[in-house]
Amino acid sequence: MSLIRLEKRAAPSRTLAALTPVMAVIATMIAGGIMFAILGANPLEAIRTIFWDPLFDPQFGPYSRPQLLVKAAPLILIATGLALGFKAGIWNIGAEGQYIMGAVVGAGAGLAFYPSESPLIFPFMVLAGGFGGWAWAMIPAILKTRFGTNEILVSLMLVYVAENILASVSSGLLRNPEGMGFPGSRNLARDYPAASNTEIIANTGMHWGVVAALIAVIFAYVLMTRHKMGFAIRLAGEAPRAARFAGVSPSRLIIFCLGTAGALAGLAGLFEVSGPAGQISIDFNSGYGFTAIIVAFLGRLHPIGILLAGLLMALTYIGGELAQLMLGMPAAAIQLFQGMLLFFLLAMDVFANYRIRIGTPEVAT
Amino acid sequence: MKLVTTLLAGAAFGLAFATAAVAQDKTKVGFIYVGPVGDGGWTYEHDQGRLALEEEFGDMVETVYQENVPEGADAERAITQMALSGADLIFTTSFGFMDPTIAVAEKFPDVKFEHATGYKTADNVGVYSARFYEGRAVQGTIAGHLTESNIVGYIGSFPIPEVIRGINSAYIHAKKVNPDVQFKIVWAYTWFDPAKEADAAKALIEQGADVILQHTDSTAPQAAAQEAGNVYTFGQASDMIEYAPMPRVSSIIDNWAPYYIARTKAVMDGTWESDNTWDGIGAGMVGIGEITDAVPAEVKEEALALKDAIASGEYHPFTGPLNKQDGSTWLAEGETADDGTLAGMDFYVEGIEGDIPN
C-alpha cells in the first residue's frame, strides 16, 4: 500500500499538457541553479544569462535575437517533417544524413555553374537540395516497402554513409581549387553571390531557410487538420488496423512521410550551407538532424509546438554559449543543463497522463 | 544597397564595441577552441598558452575562452559574441575557423584577430602556425632506428598540407637511417576521437607496425600501444608524459605561450600589426619532449644533434635531392623547399606507398 499512486487518466488532461512545458522550465531552473551553484557560479546570474540575456541584454540582444531564428530554422524545418512520420509510426532517425545530402547535392548544383551570376542559380540549388534529401530518404522508404526492412536502422546507418560522402567531396569533388590544398568547398555565402542565401532584411536573421521553416509549419498544420492525408497519418499511428480497413495504403504513407521529411531536411541543409555555414566542409553537419528529433517530441509532434520548441532549443544553445563566455562555464555544464530541460519536459508528461492519488485506494462498492 | 547595410551594421557593432571598451582598462583576450580544454593535446596546449598569458600579465589582462566550438555555422556566432563582450584580441585556434574569423573581423575593425594554421589575413587578422614538420624530422629519425618490423604506422587526421608535410618529413628522416622502412598510413578524419584513434592504432599494430606516429590529439593511441606491449609512440601536440618511458619515447610539443604573450603585449602597446608567423624549433614554438631511456643512447644523441641543426637553421628538413612519389624531381641536390610549396603541399615524396585520399 503505497501512499502516493499514479492512476491513469481516461484521457490526457489538456490543461496540464499545456502547463507542463512551463513547469518543466521552472524545474530546470531550480535543478540547473543548484548545479551552477555547485560549480561556483551565481545561479541567478547563470539562469539570467541563458534565458534573458540573448533576448534582452543591450550588449548581446541586438545580435542574439536574429541568431535565434538562424539557429531555430533548420531545427523547425527538419522536425516538422519528422513529426509527420512519427505521428504515423514511421521512424526516420536519419534526418542528419538527409540534411547532409541536401547540402552536398544543393551546393554541388550551384558550384557546377560557378561563377555564374544568373538569378536562377539559387532557386535551382533549392530544388537540388530538396531532391538530395528526398532521394536519400527514399532508400529506407523503398527498402521498407519492398523488403520490409526496419527504417530506423537503415535511415540511421545511412547517416554514417552520408558523413563519409561529405568527407570525400570536401577533400575531392567539391574542394575549392583556390583553397591551398585544404579540404572544403568555395564559400558560397562570401565568394559566390548568386548562390548565397543572404538575409532578406539585414540584421534580422531572416534568411530563406527561416521563411521556408514558417511555410513548412503552416503547411503541416493545414495538412494535419484539414487534409485527407493528415487524417490517414493520424489514423495509421493511432489505430493501424482501422487505417487498413479504411483503405489507407501503408506503402504510400511510408513513401510520403519519409519523402517529405527527407526533402525538408535536405532543404534545411541547403539553406545552411549557402548561408550561415557558407561552405561544404568535413565538419559541416553539426547534429541538427538528431536535435530535431528532440524538437519534434518537445513540440508534441504538433506544428505550432515544434515552432516554439525549436525557438526554445535555440535559446538554450545561444544562452548556453553566452554562459560559457561570460561566466566561464564548461561546455559540459551547458549540455547537462539542456539535458535537464528535456528530461523534465518528458517527465512532466506523467502529470498530464496520470492522476496522482495520495492515500489508500478507495475500494469500489 | 547590401554594401550600405553591411557598413551600417559594422558601424552599429563598432559603436557597441567602443562603448564596451571604454568601460574597462584591462586588455581582454579571447580564445576559441575546437576541442575541450581537457583533450590532453591540441586544445590543452592552447589553453596552457592562455594560462601563461594570465601568469605573465596578472591584473593587466583578462582572458575568456569558449571550448568545443564546432567548425561550422556556430563558429561565427561564438566569435561575434566574444567580440561583442569587449575582447581586444581574439585567437581562433583551428583551421576551420578561418572564414568565420575573416567575416567577424570585417564587422569589428577595432578588434584584433589571430587565426591559427590558416592563410587568409586582413588588416586586423594575422595568422600563425608552427613548423611541426621540424619535430617530425626528429621523430622520424628515432622511429627509423627503433622499428624492428620496419613498419611504421601513421594515424593521419585529415589529408591537408600540414598533415601531409608531417608524413613526408617523418618518412624522409626514417628512411635516411633505415632504408628498408615502410609507412602504413590510416586516415581517421578527426582531430580528436579517442575511439576512432584507438581503432586506427590497433589496426596498424595488427598489420605489424611497431612504431605508431599520430597526427590526432588524444592519448588513445598511446593506450593502445601500451596494451600491445612492444610498440613505440610519440606524444602529439602535448607531451603526453604519463605514457613515458614506454610506449611514449618522445613527443612534439606545441608551445604557444611565447607567441600569445608577444601578441598581447603588442596590443597593449598599440604596436600590433597583421602578421604571418610560422615558427619552429628555433623560436621555441615547437618543442621536443624528453627522449626516454627506451631509446638507445646513440640514437638519442643523433636525434638531439638533428634538433640542434634544425634550430640553428643549419639544416632544413626538406633538403634535396628529393623526388615526388611519381618519381619526378622535386628538389635538386642541396636545394631546400620554399615556404609556398610547403604551405600547399599535396603530394607524397618518393617511397611512400598509397594515395592521398580525395
Interface residues (C-beta under 8 A of the other chain):
Chain A: Q59 F60 P62 Y63 S64 Q67 V70 K71 A167 S168 S171 G172 R175 M180 G181 F182 P183 G184 N187 R190 T198 A202 N203 E272 G275 P276 A277 G278 Q279 S281 I282 D283 F284 N285 S286 I318 E321 L322 Q324 L325 M326 G328 P330 A331 A332
Chain B: K2 T5 T6 L8 A9 A12 F13 A16 A20 P36 V37 V64 Y65 Q66 E67 N68 P70 E71 G72 A73 D74 E76 R77 A78 T80 Q81 M82 L84 S85 F95 G96 D99 A103 Y119 F158 P159 I160 P161 I164 Y189 A343 G344 M345 D346 P357 N358
